[in-house]
Amino acid sequence: MGLTRYPSGSLREVLTISFPLMLTSLSFFSMVFVDRLFLASYDLHAMTAAVNASVIGWSFMVGLSIVAAIAEVFVGRRFGAGDTKNLGAPVWQMLWLSLFSFVLYIPLSLYGSEIIFGAERPEETIYLKWILFFAPFWFGYQAVAAFFIGQGKTVIIAVVSVLTNIINFGLDYFLIFGVGDWIPPLGIQGAVIATCFGTFFETAVLFAVFIRKKNRQNFGAAEWRFNYPLFKESFLIGMPAGLSMTLEVLGWSVFYEIMKWLGDNHIILAGIFQSLLMLFYFIPEGLQKGVTGIVANYIGEQRENVVPKILYSSFLFIASLFITLLFSSPFTVEWLRRGFLEGQDSLTLLLFGTWLLMLIYISFEGARATYIALLTAYKDTRFILFSGVASVWLFLALPFAILVAIGEPAELSALLLALLFPLGHTILLYARSRGILRKAAQEIS
């Protein structure tokens, strides 16, 4: 059937599918980034508290988020094979997963937040409590979005994302800083309330589009019944990648705790580094979702010979983006300085180095995301789990522990070590993908 009218595997096809998904991911990550930017202006300590709490919260959420998103593989394969009447069933199974998750996340929100941070860190506790309570809505969003991603209908997702960001921006400002006598300044609580409302709104609107009459009649959106075999298959395929990402985020949470222990400048720059990653992570995440859907579609069409071209187009996009962002560095760093470090000119040079390291990191992440997408479309998620866990320990935790044991590392030296993780994992994923690419090359010949 084909996803687009553009040449198969071309850069234009990859961007046509992936760019709206990047905007979708930007919806979430920009909400977090705007939180950080406003909080840095409100209180720099509130910003660092949001950094710590969000990493912990994401470590509890990312696993089931990836499992829910695995529905796009099933939708993409069915759509590619022309089985359009049964696209809704895998989506509904992951919606059931989202509903079941309330049983876990409500008590985790109410009691787990207090246990993790305790009374001595009230700002982190508040932030984590809200994030965990609304986590099932984020899983539901991933499931419903998979219905559109698998078909290449990603524009609707982008439109909803832009609308959500507009709402979140306004809520952020009014809730963090307050409005006269009407709304008291809520600080970090206002930031997280705005983000959670944005997640709920985005999920509700996309779900309403999903269950429209047209989709119920023609694309199986009415197949709401629980299907245990399909639920089990989806969960088992998605869980290894989800568990891998969970352990990865936990590794990052340890990294930020150590940076906080090393000193104020370390955690401030680490917080800015993470905030920038959160902002620009929409690029590799959107690319990963797009490439997963495209590859799954061509597998369903039995046209795996297109796969190497898809990867080439993805890498071409990553390289072009890196060069573009690199040339924008002087203007971007000045904007960041005014947003995060107004009045702290001594950190400007370190901020410039932080920005450059983030650009390199995002480029490595783009390559890593492309290979993860390839293996996910082929349902080879167990290797993603094993290689991800190994990479966290070999390329992040171990080198950083050695550096700390030798002596207190400088701010940029600590961040520089973080680059080893996406680079090392990409190498392992590439080695695994060679068999798939070799088979595809044989089909071409």
N, C-alpha and C positions, 0 to 999 in steps of 0.2 A: 504493500500500500504506500509506503514512503511517508516520512514525516513532513517534508517540505518539497517545494518545486525546484529547489536549488540542486546543483550537482552533488551527488552522494559523497558524503565525507568531506566536503569542501569546508573551508573556513567560514564561508557565509552560512552554510547549514548549521555548523556547530554554534555560531554566534546567534543565529535566529532562534534556536532552541534554548541556548544557555543564557543569553543576555537577560531575558525576562526573569529567569530563575535567579540570576545574580541580583536583580532588583528586588526579588522576593527575599533573598537572604539578607540583602541590604536593609530591608524593612526591620528585621529583628536586630541585626548588629548595629545599625545606625541608632535605633532606639536606645541601645545600651551605651553607645558612644555619646549621644546627646546627654544621657544621664550623667556620664562621667564629666563632660565638659561643663555642664551647669553646676554639678557638685563641686568641681574644682574651683569654680568662681564663688560658690557658696561657702565651702569649707574644704580645704585640701585633705584634711584627715577623713572627711566623709567620703571623698573620692577613693582613697586607699582602702577604706572599709568596704566600699562597694566592689572594688577589685577582688579582695579576699573572699567576700561572701559569694560573689557571682561565680568564681572558679569552683568553689565547693558545691554550689547549687547546680552548676552545669555538669559536674561529675556525677551527680545523682540523676540527671535528666538525659544525658547524651545517649546512654545505652538504648533505652526504650524509644528515643527519638529516631535513632537509626533503624531500629527494628520496624517501627511504624512506616518509615519511608521506603522500606523494601518492597512495599506494594507496587511501586513504580516499575520494578523488574517484571512482575507478573502482568501488569497492565500493558507494558511495552511489548512483551512477547506475544500476548494475545492480540494486541492491536496489529502488530506486524504480520501475524498469521491470518488476519481477517476475522478473528473471533470477537467482533465488537459487541455482541449481545451479552457477553459475560465479563465485561470490564469492571463492573461494580463490586463483584463478590470479594476479590482480594482487598479492596478498599474497606469494605464493611468489616472484614475480619480484624483489620488494624484499628478501626473505630471501636470495636468491642474491646480490644486491648487497652485503648485509651480509657474507656469507661471502667474496666476492671482496675486500672491503675489508681483510681481514686481511693480504693481500699488501703493502698500502701502509702500514698502521698499525703493524705489528710493527717493521719497520725504522725507521719514524718515531719510535716510542717509544724504541727502543734507542739510536739515534744522533742523531735530531733534537733531542731534549731537551738533550743536551750541547752541541750546536752553538748552539742558541738562547740558552741562559742561561750555559753554561760553568761552570767550576769555582768561579768567584767567587760564584755564586748557587746553592748546593747545594739549598736548600729548594725553590726554584722548579723546579729540575731534577727532583727526586724527584716532586713533585706532578704535573708535566706528563707524566713517563714513565708513571706509573700510569694517568692519565686517557686517554692515547692508546692504551695497550695494550688497554684495555677498551672503546674507542670502538665497535668493530663490534657489541658486544652492545647498545649504545644504539640503533644503527641497526635491529637486529633487533627491538627492543622497539617502535620506531615502526611498523615494518611489520606486526607482529602486532596491535598496538593498532588499526591502521586497519581490520582485519577487523570488530572490534566497533563502532568509531565509525561506520562507514558504515551499519551496521544500527540504530544508536541503542541498542545494548546496552552501555551505558557503566558500569553498576553494578559488573560484574565487575572492570573496570579500577580502579575506586575502592577496592574491597575489597582487591585485591592491593597497591595503593599504600599503604593504611593499614598493612597487615601489614609491608610493606617498611620503612616509616618507623620502626615500633617496633623492628625488628631493627637498623636503622642507628643509632638513638639510643643503644641499649645498646653497640653496637660502638664508636661514636664516643667515648663516655666512657671505656670500658676501654682502648682502644688509644691515645688521646691522653694520658691521665694515668697509665695503667698500673694494675696491681693487685698491690700488695705485691711479693713476690719472684717471683710467677707470670708477670706480663707487665710488661716494662719500659716506661716512658713513651716513646711513639714520636712524639709531637708531630704535625707536619704529615704525616708518613708514615702515622701511624695514622688521621688524618682521611681521607686519600684512599683508604686501603685499605677503610675502612668504606663510603665512597661507591661504590666500584667493586664491592664485594661486593653492595651493595644493587641496583645496576643489573643485575648478573648474575642475582641471585635473582628480581627482578621479571620479567625477560625469560623466564627458564626456566619460571616458573609460568604466565605468560600463554600461552606457546607450548604447554605441556601441555594447557591448556584448548582452544586453537585446534585441535589435532589429535585431539580426542576423536572417538569413533565417530560421534556425532550430526552433528558438523560435517563429517566426511569424507563421510558419506552424503547429507546434505541441502544442504550449503552449499559444496561444492567444495573443502574443505580438503585433499583428497587430490590435488589438481592441482599436484603438486610439480615437474613437469618444466619445464625451462628453455624459455621461449617468447620467442625473440628479438624478434619484432615488438612484443609487448606490453611487454617489458623496455625496448626502445628508446623506445617512445611514453611510457612512464612516466618514464624518465630525462630525456627532452627536455622534458617538461612541468614536471617538478619542478626541473630544474637551474637555470633562470633565477632562481626564488625562492631557491633554495639559495645560489647565487652572490651574490645581492644581500645575503642575511643574512651571508654570510661576510665580504664587504667591510665591512658595517656593524660587525661585531664587531671586525674589524681596526682600523677607525677608533676604536672604543672602547679598544682596547688601546693605541693611540698616545696617546689622551686620558689614560689612567691612568699611562702612562710619564711624560708631561709633568707630571701632578699630583705624581708622586713626585719629580720634579726640582725642583718649586717649593718643596717643604718638607714637614716631618713632618705638620703640621696639615692640609695640603692632601690628602696621601695617606691619612691616617687618616679624614678625613671622606668622601673619595671612596670609600674602602674600605667605610665604613658605608653610604654611599649605594648602592653597587653591591650590597652584601649585602642591603639592603632591597629593591632592585629584583629581585634573584634570588629573594627570598622571595615577593614579591607578583606576580612575573611569571607565576605560575600563572594569574592572573585573565585577562589578555589572551590567553595561549597556549591555555588551556582554552576560552575563548570563540571563538578563531579556529578551533580544531579542530571545536568543536560547530557553529558557523555554516557552516563548509565542508561538513560532513556533511549538515546540514539542507538547505542550498541545493542541493547535488548531488542529494539525494533528490527534491526538488521539480522539479528539471530533468528527472530521469528520469521523473517522473510527468507531465511537461508541464504543470505548474502554476506557472509562473514569476510569475504574478500575486501570489503570496504573498511574494515576495522583499522588496519595500519594507517590509512589516509586520515581517519578521524583523529588518531593520536597525533599525527604530524600537524594537522590543523590546530589542535589544542596547544601544542608546544609553540607553534608560530604565534598564536595569540598571547601566550604568557611572555614570550620574549619581547614582543612589540609593546605590551603594557609596561614591562619593566623599564624599557628605554624612555617611554613617555613620562612615567612618574619620576624617573631620575632627573630629567630636564626640569621638572616642576619643583625640584627640591628647595631652592632658595625661598620661593614664595610660600611653599607649604610649611616649612620650618618656622618662618616668621609668624604665620597664622597660628601654628601650634604654640609658639612661645607666648603669644598674647592670650591664647585661650587657657593654657595650663600654668604658665610660669611668669605671669605678669609681676614685675618687681623682683624677679630672681634671675638677673642677667648672668650670674656666674654659672648657671647650668645650660646656657644657650648652646655652647659648643658640644656638650654631652648630648643635648637634644638632637643636634644635627646627626651625630653618630648613631643615636637611637633610631632616627628615621631611616638612615641608610641600611642599618641592620634589619629593620622591619621589611624594607623593600626586598632584600635578598631572601629573607625568610618566606615572604608571601610567594616569591617566585618558586622556591623549592616546594612550598605547599601546593602550588598549582600543578607541578609535575607529579607530586605524590597523589593528589586528588584524581588526576587523569588515570593513573595506574589502578588506584582503588576502584574507580568507576568501571574499568575494564574487567577486573576480577569479580566485582559484584555482579555485573551483567551475566557473567559466566557461572555465577553462584559459587565461586571459589572463595567464600568468606572465611573459612577456617584459617587459610594462610594469612589473611589480613589480621586475624586475631593473634596468631603466633608471632608473626613478624612485627606487629605493633607493640606487643608486650616486650619482645626482645629489644626493640629499638629504644623504648622508653628507658630501659635499664642500662643498655650498652652505650647509647649515644646521648643520653640526657643526665640520668641520675649518677652514673658512675663517674663520668668526667667532671661533673660539678662537685661531687663529693671529694674527688682527688684535689681539685683546685682549692676548695675550702680548707682541706686538711693541710695543704702546703702553706697557706696564708690567706688573709682576707683579700679577695679579688677586687679589682677596681670595678666601677659600675659597668663600663662597656665590655670589660673582659668577661664578666658573668653573662651578659646578654649575648656575647659572641658565641659562647659555648652552646647556647640554645639552637644555633643554626645546625649543629651536628645532627639533631634529631630528624628533621624532615629530609635532610640529605641522605643520612644513613638508611632511613626507611624507604626512600625512593629507590635506592640501589637494590635493596632486597626485593621490592615489588617488581622492579624491572627484570631482575633475574627470573622471577616466577612467571612473568608475562611473556618471556621469550618463546615458550612453547606455543602459546596461543597465536602469537604474531607469526611464528614460523609456519604454522598450519594455514593461517590466512594467506601468507605469501605463496604457498604451494597452490592454493585455489586460484590465485591470480594468474600464476604461470600455467 
